[in-house]
């Protein structure tokens, strides 16, 4: 096995999730395929990368709907690395991304926690 290709993120709506990840976070759309049954295969990942992507999967039932925004139990579950912390932090704030704290400069790097449009917590992180 060489790497993890995709991580599923359960979302309320394909288009609103796609807009957030491409517009506010600056991710690129890798694939958006109609599966013929009312569902879509929607994959995004940070622009210019070839690594792990996010599969945006619309909730299909009550249990999945309850998990939207709480897939990691309120903990930071996703870690978005950057080479330009200050620039990306400012660009994301200007795009309406909700940061839960001011940037911190730790021994491991510069970091700030933000929430996606559903409340999932992410670290924006520039490793030291």
ZILIN-V450049 format. One record per pair of residues at least 24 apart in sequence whose ideal C-beta (glycine too) atoms are under 10 Angstrom apart, sorted by the first residue. I is the first residue (numbers start at 1). J is the second residue. D is the distance in whole Angstrom. If there is no record, write none. Layout:
I_J_D, I_J_D
This chain:
3_50_10, 3_51_7, 3_52_7, 4_51_9, 4_52_5, 4_53_10, 5_43_9, 5_45_10, 5_51_9, 5_52_7, 5_53_7, 5_55_9, 6_30_10, 6_41_10, 6_43_7, 6_45_9, 6_52_7, 6_53_5, 6_54_7, 6_55_5, 6_57_10, 7_52_6, 7_53_8, 7_54_6, 7_55_7, 7_71_10, 7_77_9, 7_78_8, 8_54_8, 8_55_5, 8_56_8, 8_57_5, 8_71_9, 9_42_10, 9_44_9, 9_54_5, 9_55_7, 9_56_6, 9_57_7, 9_68_9, 9_69_10, 9_71_7, 9_77_9, 9_78_8, 9_116_8, 9_118_8, 9_120_7, 10_55_10, 10_56_9, 10_57_5, 10_58_8, 10_59_5, 10_60_9, 10_63_10, 10_64_5, 10_65_8, 10_66_10, 10_67_5, 10_68_5, 10_69_9, 10_70_10, 10_71_6, 10_118_9, 10_120_9, 11_42_9, 11_54_9, 11_55_10, 11_56_5, 11_57_7, 11_58_6, 11_59_7, 11_64_10, 11_68_6, 11_69_9, 11_116_9, 11_117_8, 11_118_7, 11_120_10, 12_58_7, 12_59_6, 12_64_10, 12_65_7, 12_68_5, 12_69_9, 12_117_9, 12_118_7, 13_56_9, 13_58_7, 13_59_9, 13_68_10, 13_117_10, 14_39_9, 14_40_5, 14_41_10, 14_42_5, 14_56_6, 14_57_9, 14_58_6, 15_40_10, 15_42_9, 15_56_10, 15_58_10, 16_56_10, 16_117_7, 16_118_9, 17_42_8, 17_44_8, 17_54_9, 17_56_5, 17_57_9, 17_58_8, 17_68_10, 17_116_8, 17_117_7, 17_118_8, 18_42_6, 18_44_7, 18_56_6, 19_117_9, 20_44_10, 20_56_10, 20_95_9, 20_96_9, 20_97_9, 20_116_6, 20_117_4, 20_118_9, 21_45_9, 21_46_10, 21_54_7, 21_56_7, 21_116_8, 21_117_9, 22_47_9, 23_95_7, 23_96_9, 24_91_9, 24_92_7, 24_93_10, 24_94_9, 24_95_4, 24_96_6, 24_97_5, 24_98_10, 24_114_10, 24_116_8, 24_117_8, 25_54_10, 25_80_7, 25_88_9, 25_91_9, 25_92_7, 25_95_8, 25_97_7, 25_114_9, 25_116_8, 25_117_10, 25_122_9, 25_124_9, 26_88_8, 26_91_7, 26_92_8, 26_95_8, 27_53_9, 27_54_8, 27_80_9, 28_53_9, 29_56_10, 30_54_9, 30_55_10, 31_55_9, 32_56_9, 46_80_7, 46_81_8, 46_82_9, 49_81_10, 51_81_10, 54_78_8, 54_116_10, 67_118_10, 68_117_10, 68_118_5, 68_119_8, 68_120_9, 69_115_8, 69_116_8, 69_117_8, 69_118_4, 69_119_4, 69_120_6, 69_121_10, 70_118_8, 70_119_7, 70_120_8, 70_121_10, 71_118_9, 71_119_10, 71_120_6, 71_121_10, 72_120_7, 72_121_7, 72_122_10, 73_121_10, 74_119_9, 74_120_9, 74_121_7, 75_120_10, 75_121_7, 76_100_10, 76_111_9, 76_113_6, 76_114_9, 76_115_10, 76_120_9, 76_121_4, 76_122_6, 76_123_5, 76_125_10, 77_120_6, 77_121_6, 77_122_8, 77_123_9, 78_114_10, 78_116_8, 78_120_7, 78_121_8, 78_122_4, 78_123_7, 78_124_10, 79_111_9, 79_122_7, 79_123_5, 79_124_9, 79_125_6, 79_127_10, 80_114_9, 80_122_6, 80_123_7, 80_124_5, 80_125_7, 80_126_10, 81_109_9, 81_123_9, 81_124_8, 81_125_6, 81_126_7, 81_127_6, 82_109_10, 82_110_9, 82_124_6, 82_125_7, 82_126_5, 82_127_9, 83_126_7, 83_127_9, 84_126_7, 85_109_8, 85_110_4, 85_111_8, 85_112_8, 85_124_7, 85_125_8, 85_126_4, 85_127_10, 86_110_8, 86_126_9, 87_126_10, 88_112_10, 88_124_6, 88_126_8, 89_114_9, 89_124_6, 89_126_9, 92_124_7, 97_122_9, 97_124_9, 99_124_8
